[in-house]
């Protein structure tokens, strides 16, 4: 895994936080100084936070855990959607769907409905419909896909969530925190939370915060790409391990089959 470059972050303007008057008290530990009334983020601390988050994301990938990325912010959504689609990582970039975590069973029914419609459309299931019926259903499918396109393959609450701008995605954050608390009380593995955030929020609301200017495409793209690459790298290792395991099981099964065939042949050969 490559290291983050503080010089690059400086060139991209990653050090510019919000106005001092809007800086969250708990974010001050990541602020180097103030300049012209603007909080200047300590980029060396940003590097530490980013590399810490990346290592955990890579570990999550190695363990085969599912990551959901949430980023409906205008300067982030296109970057996130493109990279997530290219790497088949679940994402929500249009808007947060209320109840996505707290009532996932009901939400999943909508996702499954969209999958069923897509399958029916591909296999000719719509061919018997009248033209106006097909047009109406196509519009409905388009409306659903606008929101759920990035999560069509998600069949359970994810193991980890990466949020871009927790202030913008406060509803998603609140639901994720409730899920974490419920899971903690049940004694099961908790939803891991990662976030790219700025000085105007409390960084302690997520387990793995990365403090950086989250208002420009350049800084978001640089940091998001770094974090996602770490997860993808871990997932590749997981897939390689799974392929190796499956190959070993198939080889073992083939040996058992051959042994059975030999045993049966010997039985039939007996006088």
N, C-alpha and C positions, 0 to 999 in steps of 0.2 A: 504494500500500500504506500503510495507516494505521500509526501508531507505537504501540508499547506504552506503557501508562500506569503508571509506578511507584507513583503514589498508589493506583490501583485495585488493584495487586498487594498493596500494604500493607493496604488495607481487607479483602482476601480472605484475609489471613494467609499470603501467599506468602513472607514473610521467615522463617518458622519452620522451621529445619532440625532435625537430630536432636541428641541429647545430645552434648556436647563429646567425651565418651569414645568415641562411635561415629562421630565425624567422620573421614572419610578424610583423611590428610595432604595429598593432592593436591587436595582440595576446599577447603582453607583459603584459597586465593587468591580464592575467591568469597564468603568469610565476612567480614562487616563487624566483628562483635564477638561476645561471648558474654554471655548474660543468663540468670541463674538456672540455669546449667549447660547452657543450650541455645545452639547455634550460630545466630546471626542472619545470614541471607543478605543480601549487599549487592544490593539490588534494582536499583540503577543498572547493576551488572554483568549482572544477569539480563536487563535490557532490551537491553543490548548483545548478549548471546548470542542472545536471542530474535530480534532484528531481523536479525542475521547469518544465523541459521538460516532465517528466513523468506525472505530474499533468495535464498538458495541453493535453497530449495524452489520458489520462484516460477520461477527459472531452469530447474530440472528440469522443471517443468510446461511451460514454453515450448518446451523441447526434446523434449517428448513422452515423457518418461521415466516409467516405472511406479513408483508408491510403494506399499509394503506397510506397514500400521500393525499393530503388535503390542501388545496391552494386555489381559492377562487379570486384572489387578488388580481386585478387587471394586469399588472406588470409581471405576474408570475405564472398565471394559468396556462398560457400557450407554451412556455418553456417546460413546465411540469408535464402537461398532457403529452407533448411530443416525446419527451424522454421516457415517460412511463409506458406509452404505447410501444415504443421501439424495444423496450425491455420486458414487456408483459408484466408490469407492476400495477396493481389496482390503484385507482386514483379517483378523486372527486374534485373537479375543477369548475363546475358550473355554479353550484351552490351546495351548502350543507343540507342534508336531508334530515329533518327532525326525527329523532327516534332511531337513527341508523344504528347506534350502539345499544340504546336502552330498549329498543323494541325490534331487534334485528329479524326476528322470525316473520313479522308482518312485512318489513321492508323487503325481505328475501322473496316474498310472494310476488312483489312487483318486478323484481329482477328476473325471477323465473318466468313470469308472464312475458316479459320482453324477449327472453331466450326462446320461448315457445313460438312467439309470433315470427321471430327471425327464421326459425327452423321451418315453420309452415310456409313462409314466403319463399324460401329456397327450394323446398320440395314440392311446390305446386299446390299447397293446401289452400291457397287463396284463389286458385283458378276458377273455382265454381261460383265465386262471388260476382255480383253485379259491379259494374265499373264504379259507381258512386260509393258502394260499400268498401271496395278496395281502397279508394282514395281516402275515405274517412279513416280506415284502419292504418293506412300509411302515415297519415298526419298524426294519429295517436302514437304510433310507434316512434316517429321522429321526435315527438314531444318527450316521450319516456327516455329515449336514447340520449337526448340532450343532457339529461341529468345522470343516467345510469350507465352510459357507454363504458366508462372506465372500470366498472365493478361487475360486469356481466359474469365473470368467472369466480367471483367471491362467494363462497357458500357458507362462511362462518365469520364471526367477529374476528378481525385480524389480531395477530399477536403483537403488532407494533404499529404506531402511527407517527407519521412525520408531517408536521404542520408548518406551513409558511405563513408567518404573521399570526400569532395567537390572539391578538386584539381583533383582527378581522374575523378570525375563526373562533370567536369566544364560545359559540354554542357547541361546536365540535369539541373544544377543549373541555367544557363543563361536562358533556356526556362522557368523554373519555375518563375524566376524573371520577365520575360516579361508577363507571365500570371497574376502574382500578380498586375502588373502595369495596365494591361488592365481591370482587374476586379475592381481595385480601381477607375478607371475613369468611369466605368459603375455603380459604387455604389452598387456592390454586394459583398457577402462574399468572401474574398480573400483566395487563396490557402495558407495553413499554411505550413511553412517550418521548418523542424527539421534536425539536422545533428550531426553525430559523426565526429569530426575533430581534427586536430593536430595544432601545433604551426606554421606550414609553410603556413597557409592561414589566410585570414581576417575573423574572426568569426562573424562579423557584417553583412555578406551577407545573413545570415539566421536568422529567428526570434527566434529560440530556439537552439542555438549551445551548444554542449557538448564537452569541450576541454579535450582530452585524447590521449594517444599514440594509433594511429590508424594503426600501422604497425605489430601488433601481433594478432594471433588468440585468445589468452586468454583474452586480454583486450577488443577486439571487441565483443567476445561472452558474456562476463560479462555485458558490458554496453548495448549491443543490446538486450539481453534477458530481462534485467531490463526495458528498454523502451517499448519493445513489450508487455511484460506482463501487463504493465500499460494500454496499449491500449486495450488488450484482456479483461482485467478485466472490463473496461468501456463498452466494447461492450456486455459483458455478462449481465450487468445491463440494457443496452438498450434492449436486446432481452427479458429479463424477463419482462420489462415494456411493450414491444410490445405484448408479450403473454398474459399478464394481460388485456391489452386493447382489444385485439381480443376476448378473452374469455368473457369480459363484453359486447361487441357488439353482440356476438352470443347469449348470455343469454337474452339480450334486444330484439333481433330479434325473439327469441323463444317465449318470452312473448307476443309480438305483434301478432305473428302467432296464438298462442293459443286464444288470445282475439278475433281475427278475426273469428276463427273457432267457438267459443262460440256464437258470434254475428250472424253468418250465420245459426247456428243450431236453434237459437231462432226464426229467421225469418221463417225458414221452418216448425217450430212447430206451428206457428200461424195458427188458423182455417181460 
